[in-house]
Amino acid sequence: MKTLRLSSFGIRGHIGSSLTIRTVEDYASAFGTFLEGGRILIGCDTRGSSPMLAAAVRASLLAAGCVVRDYGICPTPVLQFAAAQENAAGAISISGGHMGMGWNALTLIDGTGACLDPAGGDAVLDLFHSGDFRKCDFSHQGAIEEVPEFFSRYLDRLEAQVDAAAIRQRGYTVLIDPVAGAGCPFLEDVARRFNFALVPINAEPSAYLPREPEPRPRSAAPLAAMISHVGGDIGFVLNSDVTRLSIVTEQGEPASEEYSFAVVADHVLGQRPGPVVTNTCTSRMIDDVSARHQAPLVKTRVGQAYIVARLADEDGVLGGEGSGSVVLPRFHPGFDGFLMMALILEAMATTDWTASELLKALPKYHIVKRNRPCDAHAAYHAVDTIRQRLALRADGRMDVSDGVRIDWDDGWIHVRPSQTEQMIRVISESTDRELATTRADEMRRLVERET
């Protein structure tokens, strides 16, 4: 099965097989050509392949006449913040994010700090496939610039987004598991700024990820096992580039990643109602929370770039996905785990609620997620066939804006090809756990027959 994934917002694959140095060089050259030189920032996570890829990206951008600032180990949202602050033409984040060992990726960022919009990404792909790159002679090649101090400025802006005094006054004990990734060097600074006692887990930067990097309940097991023993008030489980987060309560309950956006949305909309943007396969908790606060809800295809673009169109207050990610446009246009931590701590501090109480205040649904490994060509064909079959049943409301989704009064099911991995994703949600599981398993069997 081919593992190289090309999309309008980036490229990802297996190191040494699909994501080769030549491929990375060509892709970075295409981005440098698209931007016609200019200042470009680079940041990466701690994976063993990231320094190698960063070297290839750096050389390719210099050859295209770009000025390069290499931020080294840097969470993707912090790099996005810096891109706007430094008046950069763009940035490249080198991180596998939620993907496992062996994977890595390049994510393209524009000068505003947002993921490159689909039209710009398609233009980069055209250049990548044509091989028609900008090549500068010796007198016009790019240069390396010194990186200014950046994280304190980021924290200054983050602090301004929340009631930092209320958080500091509580003196919480917070457990954080950054999966030995890009968040590790910055945790102590965050803890000092918000005056919480930090209990770090898997917090030494490492080329090897100590657990599955996707923040979901099974990834949270080590943190959940110890939180009550150390008197923790809340636990946060991150992915390797700090764009996704899941919650562990003070009682040791690891919550589904779907709760992260819902908790933040309930809190933010309570302060400032306004349009919310999410994707077509996020929990109905967001529908209910938006309705509770009389906030319009807009749904897009899965992907940060689609959500951020729609937020701009709708003058949205908040965006996010059920993968455990949130974007607050008034802060910066990136999905940000540090921001989520600050907002959740603010919700606890200003309501005097525990983490468990924040979760109990949300509508109750049961969500089941299944995957079927499948190469891209077969995946799109299979989903199209499934869409045609489900249309004949007509027993629910169908949405085909991204794969196919069927809604019933008691729940929904969604099937689509993944944009980041070689698989078909199936998500089922219902007010009844058994029904959600039955629908998910039935759909996965249908997917298996078609692949």
Order of alpha helices (4+ residues) and beta strands (2+ residues): beta-beta-alpha-beta-alpha-beta-alpha-beta-beta-alpha-beta-alpha-alpha-beta-alpha-beta-alpha-beta-beta-alpha-beta-alpha-beta-alpha-beta-beta-alpha-alpha-beta-alpha-beta-beta-beta-beta-alpha
